[in-house]
């Protein structure tokens, strides 16, 4: 069985196998320790094919509906932040929008994206807040990414993550979120609780798809 890419647990079990469509045969494995469901590497897209899928996304910063969608994470984040707080939008995509929303609210936000804004020096700084919206489900090495995101946070800073969470095995079978070929990691509420304990973070869980971590002031 493939090891869990989040907690390295070797006790994973086959959770579901796609029965039809373009992803027929794709396997999903469940980790007993952190509750992550992941797609093994042999079923993942290569980087060129993956980017070709992202190139089709129409993330228009001027689209009111897209802004309303992002408000699910934007609004609870700005409630916590002081005026002038500086942040990072990790995985900002081909049409950065969330960073613009924060900047308009007086909270400057720089961007990083492995395909569209790959400036690694931006990951060497620390920020008052970091947001990662509809990104973590695409990541093949989630533990490495979480380490990076937390390292980018100042003590007392906030990390907001937006990704749909799986609920139970029966609903997973009909869950359209898993049908995106670039979605390879699926988080449960208990997965985020596991991460909060592992990294000694405070955690607030919102309905459906938003969680916010806080890095304690005494954590360097």
Secondary structure per residue as TSV (DSSP state, phi and psi in degrees):
chain	resnum	aa	ss	phi	psi
A	1	X	-	360.0	140.9
A	2	X	-	-68.8	138.1
A	3	X	-	-66.8	151.9
A	4	X	-	-67.8	129.3
A	5	X	T	-76.6	-7.4
A	6	X	T	-98.6	-43.0
A	7	X	T	-119.5	0.3
A	8	X	-	65.2	15.9
A	9	X	-	-68.7	135.1
A	10	X	S	-86.2	-10.3
A	11	X	-	-91.3	76.1
A	12	X	E	-113.0	152.4
A	13	X	E	-131.3	151.3
A	14	X	E	-63.3	121.4
A	15	X	E	-99.3	-38.7
A	16	X	E	-163.2	149.6
A	17	X	E	-130.2	128.3
A	18	X	-	-60.5	132.5
A	19	X	-	-97.9	-25.6
A	20	X	S	-152.3	172.4
A	21	X	S	85.4	-170.7
A	22	X	T	-64.8	-25.0
A	23	X	T	-99.4	17.5
A	24	X	T	-53.5	130.2
A	25	X	T	95.9	-15.4
A	26	X	-	-63.0	135.7
A	27	X	E	-106.5	149.4
A	28	X	E	-128.7	126.6
A	29	X	E	-112.0	143.4
A	30	X	E	-109.4	133.9
A	31	X	E	-95.8	125.7
A	32	X	T	-69.9	-24.7
A	33	X	T	-84.0	-52.3
A	34	X	T	-107.9	-5.7
A	35	X	-	72.2	13.8
A	36	X	-	-70.8	140.3
A	37	X	E	-108.7	125.0
A	38	X	E	-132.9	157.7
A	39	X	-	-98.3	124.1
A	40	X	-	-61.1	159.0
A	41	X	G	-56.3	-35.2
A	42	X	G	-65.9	-15.3
A	43	X	G	-104.3	3.2
A	44	X	S	-88.6	150.2
A	45	X	-	-74.3	150.6
A	46	X	-	-73.8	163.9
A	47	X	H	-62.1	-37.2
A	48	X	H	-65.5	-44.3
A	49	X	H	-67.7	-39.6
A	50	X	H	-60.0	-47.3
A	51	X	H	-63.0	-34.8
A	52	X	H	-62.7	-30.5
A	53	X	H	-70.8	-44.7
A	54	X	H	-64.7	-31.5
A	55	X	T	-62.7	-19.9
A	56	X	T	-83.3	-13.4
A	57	X	-	-67.9	139.3
A	58	X	-	-113.7	74.3
A	59	X	-	-92.6	89.5
A	60	X	-	-92.0	118.4
A	61	X	T	-60.1	-18.8
A	62	X	T	-97.1	5.4
A	63	X	-	-83.5	113.3
A	64	X	H	-59.6	-36.0
A	65	X	H	-68.6	-37.8
A	66	X	H	-66.7	-40.0
A	67	X	H	-64.3	-38.3
A	68	X	H	-64.6	-38.7
A	69	X	H	-60.7	-46.3
A	70	X	H	-71.8	-18.8
A	71	X	H	-61.8	-21.1
A	72	X	H	-61.4	-31.0
A	73	X	H	-101.9	-31.8
A	74	X	H	-61.7	-47.4
A	75	X	H	-65.2	-48.5
A	76	X	H	-67.5	-23.6
A	77	X	H	-72.5	-47.8
A	78	X	H	-67.9	-22.7
A	79	X	T	-62.5	-25.5
A	80	X	T	-95.6	-17.9
A	81	X	-	-96.5	146.9
A	82	X	-	-83.5	153.9
A	83	X	T	-57.0	135.6
A	84	X	T	87.6	-1.3
A	85	X	-	-58.9	140.7
A	86	X	-	-109.2	136.0
A	87	X	E	-136.5	-178.9
A	88	X	E	-133.3	129.2
A	89	X	E	-98.7	104.0
A	90	X	E	-89.2	118.2
A	91	X	T	84.0	48.4
A	92	X	-	-72.5	-16.2
A	93	X	-	78.6	-175.2
A	94	X	S	-75.4	-16.3
A	95	X	S	-134.6	73.8
A	96	X	-	-52.3	125.8
A	97	X	-	-127.2	-45.2
A	98	X	H	-60.7	-38.1
A	99	X	H	-61.9	-37.8
A	100	X	H	-66.4	-39.2
A	101	X	H	-62.8	-42.2
A	102	X	H	-66.6	-42.7
A	103	X	H	-61.5	-40.3
A	104	X	H	-64.1	-26.2
A	105	X	T	-89.5	6.9
A	106	X	T	84.3	22.5
A	107	X	-	-128.4	87.7
A	108	X	-	-52.1	140.3
A	109	X	E	-140.2	118.3
A	110	X	E	-87.5	171.5
A	111	X	E	-127.3	154.1
A	112	X	E	-146.6	136.7
A	113	X	B	-151.9	132.3
A	114	X	T	-62.2	-27.6
A	115	X	T	-102.7	-34.2
A	116	X	T	-112.3	-14.0
A	117	X	B	-155.6	57.1
A	118	X	-	-83.7	76.5
A	119	X	-	-112.6	92.8
A	120	X	G	-61.9	-25.2
A	121	X	G	-61.6	-24.6
A	122	X	G	-70.9	-18.2
A	123	X	G	-88.0	1.5
A	124	X	G	-96.1	-1.3
A	125	X	S	-103.1	165.2
A	126	X	-	-112.2	143.1
A	127	X	E	-127.5	159.6
A	128	X	E	-71.7	-28.5
A	129	X	E	-151.3	152.4
A	130	X	E	-133.8	136.2
A	131	X	E	-121.9	144.8
A	132	X	E	-140.1	95.5
A	133	X	E	-110.8	119.1
A	134	X	S	52.5	47.4
A	135	X	-	-126.5	-45.6
A	136	X	G	-63.4	-23.9
A	137	X	G	-73.1	-11.6
A	138	X	G	-95.0	-5.7
A	139	X	-	-91.1	129.2
A	140	X	S	-80.0	-25.4
A	141	X	-	-123.9	72.0
A	142	X	H	-63.5	-32.6
A	143	X	H	-64.3	-43.6
A	144	X	H	-61.0	-41.7
A	145	X	H	-66.7	-42.7
A	146	X	H	-62.4	-40.5
A	147	X	H	-59.2	-41.6
A	148	X	H	-64.5	-47.0
A	149	X	H	-62.8	-41.6
A	150	X	H	-71.9	-35.4
A	151	X	H	-64.3	-28.9
A	152	X	T	-79.2	-5.9
A	153	X	E	-92.5	135.1
A	154	X	E	-70.9	154.9
A	155	X	E	-54.6	132.3
A	156	X	E	86.7	-2.3
A	157	X	E	-79.9	167.7
A	158	X	E	-118.0	139.8
A	159	X	E	-118.3	115.4
A	160	X	E	-105.5	129.1
A	161	X	E	-124.3	135.4
A	162	X	E	-125.1	117.0
A	163	X	-	-162.1	139.7
A	164	X	-	-64.8	141.7
A	165	X	B	-105.3	140.5
A	166	X	-	-79.2	150.1
A	167	X	-	-108.9	-49.9
A	168	X	-	-157.8	168.4
A	169	X	H	-63.2	-38.9
A	170	X	H	-67.4	-43.1
A	171	X	H	-70.5	-28.6
A	172	X	H	-59.9	-33.8
A	173	X	H	-60.8	-32.9
A	174	X	T	-108.7	14.0
A	175	X	-	-81.1	115.5
A	176	X	G	-69.5	-22.5
A	177	X	G	-60.0	-30.8
A	178	X	G	-78.2	-8.9
A	179	X	G	-82.0	-10.0
A	180	X	S	-72.5	123.5
A	181	X	T	-65.0	-16.6
A	182	X	T	-91.5	-6.7
A	183	X	-	-87.0	113.9
A	184	X	-	-127.5	-3.2
A	185	X	E	-138.9	126.3
A	186	X	E	-123.4	122.6
A	187	X	B	-99.1	143.9
A	188	X	-	-105.5	161.7
A	189	X	H	-53.4	-40.0
A	190	X	H	-69.6	-22.6
A	191	X	H	-64.5	-43.3
A	192	X	H	-70.6	-32.5
A	193	X	H	-67.0	-37.3
A	194	X	H	-60.5	-45.5
A	195	X	H	-65.6	-37.9
A	196	X	H	-61.5	-41.4
A	197	X	H	-69.1	-45.7
A	198	X	H	-59.3	-42.2
A	199	X	T	-101.4	8.3
A	200	X	T	55.4	52.6
A	201	X	E	-114.0	151.9
A	202	X	E	-79.9	146.4
A	203	X	E	-134.8	133.3
A	204	X	E	-122.7	128.0
A	205	X	E	-109.2	128.1
A	206	X	-	-106.1	160.5
A	207	X	S	-57.2	141.8
A	208	X	T	73.4	-62.6
A	209	X	T	-146.8	8.1
A	210	X	E	-123.6	134.2
A	211	X	E	-133.9	149.1
A	212	X	E	-129.7	124.4
A	213	X	E	-100.1	151.7
A	214	X	E	-127.9	130.8
A	215	X	E	-85.6	123.8
A	216	X	-	-59.0	151.8
A	217	X	T	-64.0	-27.6
A	218	X	T	-88.8	7.8
A	219	X	-	-103.3	118.8
A	220	X	-	-76.7	360.0
